[in-house]
Amino acid sequence: MKLLSVTTIVARRAAILVVAAVVFVSGLPQVGFAQSDPLTGSWKLNLEKSKFSPGPLPKSLTLNYQGEGQNRKNVVEGIDAEGKPMGGVFMHIYDGKPYPTTGSSIYDSTAYTRVDTSTVNFTRTKAGNVVQSGTQVVSKDGKELTITTRGTGANGQQINNVAVFDKQ
């Protein structure tokens, strides 16, 4: 009997350790993803590498991605080409559904789909109609973010913008 009770105790302890390990490991992917998401942090527009067609480029633009888990909040601040302050807030919820976006007269919501850890596709809409789409790609070294946007800009003109940002 003593052998059986020692075996039972050892088996119970092993089962408890296995359950604890499973619970611990199941929490790791989300925590690990949040820490390794290359978008997280502050990015400054590199005016020399960026091209806005038809233009002009803003005088400055900073993106600040923050959050926990897999979703992000992007707070945008800058100075437009005319010297006026500009900004907005983009909720990066990676389920492909549109969420409100503030700070733009061109679009009122944005939908994001994560392709992989460094690539995100987006679609911007105004009153439910698609007005812009594009991609965000973080370089392999994590030091550069390129956002390509195509669609309709201010005054209804077609745009084809490539904004290159440097990690701060």
Secondary structure, 3 states (H helix, E strand, C coil): CHHHHHHHHHHHHHHHHHHHHHHHHHHHHHHHHHHHCCCCEEEEECCCCCEEECCCCCCEEEEEEECCCCCEEEEEEEECCCCCEEEEEEEECCCCCEEEEECCCCCCEEEEEEEECCEEEEEEEECCEEEEEEEEEECCCCCEEEEEEEEECHHHCEEEEEEEEEEC
